[in-house]
Amino acid sequence: MLKLGKQIETSLIALKSLEMNPKGLSISDIAMSHKLSKNSLSKILQNLVNQGILVSTQGLKGGYTLIKPTKEINFYDLLVALDELKPLTCLTKAGCESEDHCSIKSPLKEWDKRFSKFLTETCVEDLIFSEEEKSNLLTSNKEPLKTQMPAEHLSL
């Protein structure tokens, strides 16, 4: 099983909250609803703004909103935005010490292509909503939910 780091999990929680609240949310709203560190959340959301996934609005009624729906954001782009994709040593330009006689470089290169394709074809929506939640979102016309949702309602 692939283990997701805390930064990725936090970003997925924030993206789900923002998808469910299309008018946007403040860092405080998201942090309080999920007992997240405002400091860590702020850094993560700023990375997502810098990578064109979110937009931030300053001021009293400011906050963050999605630029596009989570079904249009692929997991690969999210991982790149969070600087969470690390290449295999043997696939970097520097390579590794045993590159000249490496017996696994070619298979790893093929695996890396397949894995990258999988990440690109996986949309964030599929990672943060169950099938039931997705159908409920469609039928409810995406009415904004209360920002102080119980944590289990937004759990991954």
RAZI-V685849 format. One record per residue. N is the residue number from 1. BURIAL is # if it has 16 or more other C-alpha atoms within 10 Angstrom, else .. D_LAST is the distance of its C-alpha to the last C-alpha in Angstrom with 1 decimal. Layout:
BEGIN
n={N & N}
burial={BURIAL & BURIAL}
d_last={D_LAST & D_LAST}
END
This chain:
BEGIN
n={1 & 2 & 3 & 4 & 5 & 6 & 7 & 8 & 9 & 10 & 11 & 12 & 13 & 14 & 15 & 16 & 17 & 18 & 19 & 20 & 21 & 22 & 23 & 24 & 25 & 26 & 27 & 28 & 29 & 30 & 31 & 32 & 33 & 34 & 35 & 36 & 37 & 38 & 39 & 40 & 41 & 42 & 43 & 44 & 45 & 46 & 47 & 48 & 49 & 50 & 51 & 52 & 53 & 54 & 55 & 56 & 57 & 58 & 59 & 60 & 61 & 62 & 63 & 64 & 65 & 66 & 67 & 68 & 69 & 70 & 71 & 72 & 73 & 74 & 75 & 76 & 77 & 78 & 79 & 80 & 81 & 82 & 83 & 84 & 85 & 86 & 87 & 88 & 89 & 90 & 91 & 92 & 93 & 94 & 95 & 96 & 97 & 98 & 99 & 100 & 101 & 102 & 103 & 104 & 105 & 106 & 107 & 108 & 109 & 110 & 111 & 112 & 113 & 114 & 115 & 116 & 117 & 118 & 119 & 120 & 121 & 122 & 123 & 124 & 125 & 126 & 127 & 128 & 129 & 130 & 131 & 132 & 133 & 134 & 135 & 136 & 137 & 138 & 139 & 140 & 141 & 142 & 143 & 144 & 145 & 146 & 147 & 148 & 149 & 150 & 151 & 152 & 153 & 154 & 155 & 156}
burial={. & . & . & . & . & . & # & # & . & # & # & # & # & # & # & # & # & # & # & # & # & # & . & # & # & # & # & # & # & # & # & . & # & # & . & # & . & . & . & . & # & . & . & # & # & # & # & # & # & . & . & . & # & # & # & # & . & . & . & . & . & . & # & # & # & # & . & . & # & # & . & . & # & # & # & # & # & # & # & . & # & # & . & . & . & . & . & . & . & # & . & . & . & . & . & . & . & . & . & . & . & . & . & . & # & . & . & . & . & . & . & . & . & . & . & . & . & . & # & . & . & # & # & # & # & . & . & # & # & . & . & . & . & . & . & . & . & . & . & . & . & . & . & . & . & . & # & . & . & . & . & . & . & # & . & .}
d_last={15.5 & 14.7 & 13.5 & 11.7 & 13.5 & 12.6 & 13.8 & 11.6 & 8.3 & 10.1 & 11.2 & 8.0 & 7.2 & 10.9 & 11.2 & 8.9 & 11.2 & 14.1 & 13.7 & 13.7 & 16.6 & 19.0 & 21.7 & 19.8 & 18.7 & 20.3 & 18.9 & 19.8 & 17.9 & 14.6 & 15.5 & 16.7 & 13.9 & 11.5 & 14.4 & 14.3 & 17.7 & 19.4 & 21.3 & 18.6 & 16.7 & 20.1 & 20.8 & 17.6 & 18.1 & 21.8 & 21.1 & 19.2 & 22.2 & 24.6 & 23.1 & 23.3 & 19.7 & 20.0 & 23.2 & 24.1 & 26.6 & 28.8 & 30.4 & 29.8 & 27.6 & 26.1 & 22.5 & 20.3 & 19.7 & 18.5 & 21.6 & 20.3 & 17.4 & 14.3 & 15.8 & 18.7 & 17.0 & 16.8 & 14.8 & 18.3 & 19.2 & 16.2 & 17.0 & 20.6 & 20.0 & 18.5 & 21.3 & 19.0 & 21.1 & 23.9 & 26.6 & 28.1 & 31.3 & 33.6 & 32.3 & 33.0 & 36.5 & 37.5 & 36.7 & 37.3 & 40.5 & 40.9 & 40.2 & 43.7 & 43.4 & 39.6 & 39.0 & 35.2 & 35.0 & 35.5 & 32.9 & 30.3 & 31.2 & 30.5 & 27.2 & 26.2 & 27.2 & 25.2 & 22.0 & 22.5 & 23.1 & 19.8 & 17.9 & 20.0 & 19.5 & 15.6 & 14.5 & 11.6 & 11.1 & 10.6 & 7.7 & 5.8 & 7.5 & 8.8 & 12.5 & 13.3 & 11.4 & 13.3 & 16.5 & 16.2 & 15.9 & 19.0 & 20.9 & 20.3 & 21.7 & 18.8 & 20.3 & 18.9 & 16.9 & 18.0 & 16.8 & 16.6 & 13.8 & 12.7 & 9.7 & 8.5 & 8.9 & 6.5 & 3.8 & 0.0}
END
